[in-house]
Amino acid sequence: MPYRRRRPRVAPDQGRRPYHHAENKVLVVTATADDCVLPFSVEELDVRGRVARLGSSLDSILRRHDYPPAVSRLLGEAVILNVLFATALKMEGRVVLQIQSDGPVSLLVTDFTTPEGLRGYARFDPEAVAALADDHTLRDIVGEGTMALTIDPKDTVRRYQGIVAMTGDSLEEVAHTYFTQSEQIPTMVRLAVAETMERRPGEEPRRSWRGGGVTVQFLPDASDRIVVRDIAPGDAPDGAARDEREEDDAWVEAAARTQSAQDYELVDPDISAERLLLRLFNERDVRVFDPFSLSADCRCSTDKIKTMLDQFSHDDRTSMVEDGAIKVTCEFCNTQYVFDPDTLDERGAAH
């Protein structure tokens, strides 16, 4: 069974809170800022979607650990995928994307907390990652493993989780499998992450990570227009036959247009999200909604770490003492908290 718990299908909702969007408007080419998500719809093709553009927020997440490029790219793609997924949900709370595997990258976690907080980290074998070929595939870097998406609403104790095997040559392919099996909504995803050279006035050139993604989902009024194939046996009703119908022409066109997005179009700061949509859906009535912002924001704090340490027994805390202090490092932001073991007063924190 590929899923621990089925969750209800949730279609994108352009009027939800906290992502309240104003009345939709015809697309005009402007310069949407980085670190934001721009929702859109193409009514002629019965699709809705989102474009994510991440600049300093993604660079901050990746630079805090100084990951090797291969790890940075994979974690960056996972962050963007989580953003595209989470911002389609009508909820407040957290959405966690986690990859566990037996490959060079054994654990990867990204966390999106409404309304805009992003964080993420990866655990990996430095020697195994260094040995990867330049043209390595997803299977090379993660081996055998699973991707889990966990939805943790703020106002309820009930969580939902979907799990899918890490099959395919890219994280995009894994995402397509997830949406087919869990959401059963035709979905196309494009992701791109790149390290670019940035020059600011009065400063030396510096390298920075950028990323972007676009997704569309087919949401026609008539549900019988949706063709869903390759559902895992455990999720299909008993005796259900494989849907052999041809896919709807509108969805075929929308998916092809989305798939044509080039990596450079998703990461180039000079190509705005609006301009990208105009290129992808030219001659179609593409409409956009108000964008909302994203930021790299870790929720760790002195009080939270102290509360966690207070839950351990005196003997357990004694075993944690190193050089006369208890040191705790946040895996997400790499901040180290140092406490006096006798009083648990903080001695200081360092990044």
FENPE-V815070 format. One record per residue. PHI is phi in whole degrees, 0 to 359 (none if undefined). OMEGA is omega as a letter, one per 30 degrees, with the letter a starting at -180 (none if undefined). NEAR is the number of other ideal C-beta (glycine too) atoms within 12 Angstrom. Layout:
<<PHI & OMEGA & NEAR> <PHI & OMEGA & NEAR>>
//
This chain:
<<none & a & 16> <280 & a & 28> <231 & l & 27> <279 & l & 18> <207 & l & 19> <284 & l & 21> <239 & a & 27> <298 & l & 17> <293 & l & 23> <234 & l & 27> <276 & l & 28> <303 & a & 34> <229 & a & 22> <284 & a & 31> <245 & a & 19> <278 & l & 23> <257 & g & 17> <274 & a & 21> <268 & a & 33> <282 & a & 17> <248 & l & 28> <289 & l & 15> <305 & a & 12> <297 & a & 21> <218 & l & 21> <295 & a & 20> <295 & l & 30> <235 & a & 15> <281 & l & 18> <231 & a & 17> <240 & l & 18> <299 & a & 33> <290 & l & 22> <291 & l & 36> <56 & l & 34> <208 & l & 34> <238 & l & 44> <246 & l & 46> <285 & l & 42> <208 & l & 42> <217 & l & 35> <233 & a & 37> <295 & l & 21> <297 & a & 18> <254 & l & 35> <57 & l & 30> <233 & l & 43> <234 & a & 39> <197 & a & 45> <213 & l & 45> <245 & l & 47> <249 & l & 51> <231 & a & 43> <240 & l & 49> <242 & a & 34> <297 & l & 28> <295 & l & 38> <291 & l & 46> <300 & l & 35> <297 & a & 31> <298 & a & 47> <282 & a & 44> <287 & a & 23> <299 & a & 29> <244 & l & 29> <53 & a & 16> <292 & l & 32> <299 & a & 26> <307 & a & 22> <297 & l & 35> <289 & l & 38> <300 & a & 36> <295 & a & 36> <294 & l & 47> <296 & l & 48> <299 & l & 45> <297 & l & 48> <295 & l & 51> <300 & a & 49> <294 & l & 50> <300 & l & 48> <297 & l & 49> <299 & a & 51> <297 & l & 48> <288 & a & 42> <295 & a & 43> <283 & l & 41> <267 & a & 37> <265 & l & 34> <268 & a & 24> <194 & l & 31> <246 & a & 23> <147 & a & 26> <234 & l & 29> <232 & a & 40> <245 & l & 32> <253 & a & 42> <226 & l & 33> <244 & l & 44> <237 & a & 23> <205 & l & 31> <256 & a & 18> <266 & l & 32> <306 & l & 32> <261 & a & 40> <272 & a & 27> <211 & l & 29> <218 & a & 46> <227 & l & 31> <235 & a & 45> <226 & l & 36> <247 & l & 45> <243 & a & 31> <297 & g & 30> <271 & a & 24> <207 & a & 26> <279 & l & 33> <239 & l & 48> <202 & a & 40> <187 & l & 47> <203 & a & 36> <221 & l & 43> <247 & a & 26> <206 & l & 30> <266 & a & 23> <304 & a & 19> <292 & a & 10> <293 & l & 23> <293 & l & 28> <298 & a & 17> <277 & a & 17> <293 & l & 28> <288 & a & 12> <299 & a & 11> <260 & a & 10> <295 & l & 26> <260 & l & 22> <300 & l & 35> <299 & l & 24> <297 & a & 24> <267 & a & 42> <243 & a & 42> <62 & l & 25> <269 & a & 17> <185 & a & 29> <225 & l & 31> <244 & l & 44> <242 & l & 35> <246 & a & 43> <245 & l & 30> <252 & a & 34> <237 & a & 25> <298 & a & 23> <291 & a & 19> <259 & l & 11> <210 & l & 12> <275 & a & 9> <280 & l & 16> <248 & l & 21> <236 & l & 29> <218 & l & 25> <240 & a & 39> <231 & l & 31> <221 & l & 36> <290 & l & 27> <278 & l & 37> <256 & a & 28> <111 & a & 22> <265 & a & 18> <207 & l & 29> <293 & l & 44> <300 & a & 33> <295 & l & 29> <297 & l & 41> <298 & a & 38> <297 & l & 35> <297 & l & 34> <300 & a & 42> <293 & l & 38> <294 & a & 33> <277 & a & 34> <266 & a & 37> <277 & a & 37> <56 & l & 33> <238 & l & 33> <305 & a & 37> <221 & l & 41> <237 & a & 37> <232 & l & 42> <235 & a & 40> <229 & l & 42> <207 & l & 36> <222 & a & 41> <210 & l & 32> <265 & a & 24> <242 & l & 26> <263 & a & 14> <241 & l & 21> <234 & l & 13> <253 & a & 11> <305 & l & 7> <79 & a & 6> <236 & l & 9> <287 & l & 10> <302 & l & 12> <220 & l & 15> <277 & l & 18> <213 & l & 30> <269 & l & 40> <228 & l & 39> <207 & l & 49> <203 & l & 47> <200 & l & 44> <219 & l & 49> <220 & l & 46> <229 & l & 45> <229 & a & 40> <272 & a & 39> <228 & l & 33> <287 & l & 26> <296 & l & 12> <268 & a & 11> <293 & a & 17> <287 & l & 11> <278 & a & 24> <274 & l & 29> <250 & a & 26> <242 & a & 31> <243 & l & 21> <60 & l & 22> <286 & a & 26> <302 & a & 24> <308 & a & 15> <291 & a & 17> <259 & a & 26> <273 & l & 21> <299 & l & 10> <303 & l & 8> <79 & a & 7> <293 & l & 15> <265 & l & 11> <294 & a & 13> <287 & a & 20> <261 & a & 9> <291 & l & 15> <287 & l & 11> <292 & a & 22> <299 & a & 25> <300 & a & 18> <297 & l & 27> <290 & l & 30> <302 & l & 22> <293 & a & 25> <299 & a & 37> <295 & a & 32> <295 & l & 20> <296 & a & 30> <294 & a & 43> <295 & a & 22> <285 & l & 21> <300 & a & 35> <272 & a & 19> <305 & a & 25> <295 & l & 18> <291 & a & 29> <276 & a & 41> <245 & a & 38> <291 & a & 24> <294 & l & 30> <274 & l & 15> <251 & a & 29> <289 & l & 28> <300 & l & 41> <295 & l & 29> <295 & l & 28> <298 & l & 42> <297 & l & 41> <296 & l & 28> <289 & a & 27> <292 & a & 37> <241 & l & 34> <299 & a & 16> <70 & l & 13> <242 & a & 26> <276 & l & 21> <277 & a & 39> <238 & a & 30> <243 & l & 37> <241 & a & 35> <300 & l & 21> <286 & l & 32> <228 & a & 30> <270 & l & 29> <229 & l & 42> <207 & l & 27> <283 & a & 36> <214 & l & 24> <270 & a & 28> <265 & a & 19> <291 & l & 28> <199 & l & 18> <301 & a & 22> <297 & a & 16> <292 & l & 18> <293 & l & 28> <297 & l & 24> <299 & l & 16> <296 & a & 21> <293 & l & 30> <297 & a & 17> <280 & l & 13> <273 & l & 21> <288 & l & 11> <300 & l & 16> <295 & l & 10> <296 & l & 15> <294 & l & 24> <299 & l & 15> <291 & l & 12> <273 & a & 24> <293 & l & 22> <221 & a & 16> <56 & l & 10> <77 & a & 14> <214 & l & 24> <260 & a & 32> <245 & l & 24> <233 & l & 32> <248 & l & 22> <288 & a & 26> <291 & a & 22> <284 & a & 31> <258 & l & 29> <68 & l & 27> <280 & l & 27> <256 & l & 24> <252 & a & 32> <240 & a & 27> <237 & l & 31> <285 & a & 19> <295 & a & 26> <279 & a & 14> <244 & a & 14> <57 & l & 27> <279 & a & 16> <286 & l & 25> <268 & l & 21> <156 & l & 15> <225 & a & 24> <221 & l & 15> <269 & none & 17>>
//
